[in-house]
Amino acid sequence: MELNELVTLFHHLEPSLKLAIDGDPIEPITAVKVEQGQLVCQSTDEQPLTIERFRNLNITNGDLTVVDADHTRLFGFRQSNHWLLFK
């Protein structure tokens, strides 16, 4: 998934949805950083990012590939309760 695709999809979703990596247990996304053409989703001790907070980060390079902390490309997502879970 590329960042511009993600931003387009976010416009149709509830801004209060919290972001996480799908798994058992889920891994909340609390920070993102740009690194070598990738948008790396990280989990720290902070509060999970919401769609609204993600929009406010103002990341302008839409060609970034969205990856998890292990640099594995994220290809899709699903909604579960108040979470947007990336796969």
C-alpha positions, 0 to 999 in steps of 0.5 A: 500500500502506498501513502496516497492510497491510504490517505484517499481511503481515510476520507471515507472512514471515521476520524476517531478510529485507532490505528493498529497492526492486525495480530493476536494481540493487535499492535497499536500504531503510535508513531510513524517515521519516514525512512528510505522511501517508506512510511514506517508504522511503529508501536511505542508507549504512547497513545494509538494514532487515530485517523484524525491525528494521522491526517494532522501529521502532514506527510506530503510524499504520497509515494511512500510505501506503508510498512510495519516496524519490520519493514514488511509492506502493509497491503490492506486493512479491516475495521474491528470495533474502534480499530482500523487494523492493517494487514 
